[in-house]
Amino acid sequence: MLDINLIREQPDVVRKAMKDRQMDASPVDSILQLDEKRRSLLTEVERMKAERNAVSKEISQFERRGRQKVED
């Protein structure tokens, strides 16, 4: 099994090694495309989690303010 970092950093070396073993090297391109998409989606997920956390924090602040007004 190949390390994804090797494929990312040295795709030509991986392609050459595959060709030397008489294997089709086209999966390297597919792997790189899928990896880029995965990394992009992970970035989007992290952004959405941060947004969710910010909204949750805002909701809890509103709830505290509401309780304080009721107590006053």
C-alpha positions as CSV (number, residue, x, y, z in Angstrom):
1,M,0.0,0.0,0.0
2,L,1.3,3.4,-0.9
3,D,1.3,6.4,1.4
4,I,-0.9,9.2,0.2
5,N,1.8,11.7,1.0
6,L,4.1,9.9,-1.4
7,I,1.5,10.0,-4.1
8,R,0.8,13.8,-3.4
9,E,4.4,14.8,-3.3
10,Q,5.9,12.6,-6.0
11,P,3.2,11.4,-8.4
12,D,5.7,11.1,-11.2
13,V,7.8,8.7,-9.2
14,V,4.8,6.6,-8.4
15,R,3.6,6.6,-12.1
16,K,7.1,5.5,-13.2
17,A,7.2,2.7,-10.6
18,M,3.8,1.5,-11.7
19,K,4.9,1.6,-15.4
20,D,8.1,-0.3,-14.5
21,R,5.9,-3.0,-13.0
22,Q,3.8,-3.0,-16.2
23,M,0.8,-1.5,-14.4
24,D,-1.6,1.2,-15.6
25,A,-0.5,4.5,-14.0
26,S,-3.8,6.3,-14.6
27,P,-5.2,5.6,-11.1
28,V,-2.6,8.0,-9.8
29,D,-4.5,10.9,-11.4
30,S,-7.8,9.6,-10.1
31,I,-6.3,9.3,-6.6
32,L,-5.0,12.9,-6.7
33,Q,-8.3,14.2,-7.9
34,L,-10.2,12.3,-5.2
35,D,-7.7,13.4,-2.6
36,E,-8.1,17.0,-3.6
37,K,-11.9,16.7,-3.4
38,R,-11.6,15.0,0.0
39,R,-9.4,17.7,1.4
40,S,-11.7,20.4,0.1
41,L,-14.7,18.7,1.7
42,L,-12.8,18.4,5.0
43,T,-12.1,22.1,4.9
44,E,-15.8,22.8,4.3
45,V,-16.8,20.5,7.2
46,E,-14.4,22.2,9.6
47,R,-15.9,25.6,8.5
48,M,-19.4,24.3,9.1
49,K,-18.4,22.9,12.5
50,A,-16.9,26.3,13.5
51,E,-20.2,28.0,12.4
52,R,-22.3,25.5,14.4
53,N,-20.1,26.1,17.5
54,A,-20.5,29.9,17.1
55,V,-24.3,29.6,16.8
56,S,-24.4,27.3,19.8
57,K,-22.5,29.8,21.8
58,E,-24.8,32.6,20.7
59,I,-27.8,30.5,21.6
60,S,-26.5,29.8,25.1
61,Q,-25.8,33.6,25.6
62,F,-29.4,34.4,24.6
63,E,-30.7,31.8,27.0
64,R,-28.6,33.2,29.9
65,R,-29.9,36.7,29.1
66,G,-33.4,35.4,29.1
67,R,-33.0,33.7,32.5
68,Q,-31.5,36.9,33.9
69,K,-34.5,39.0,32.8
70,V,-36.9,36.5,34.3
71,E,-35.1,36.5,37.6
72,D,-35.0,40.3,37.8
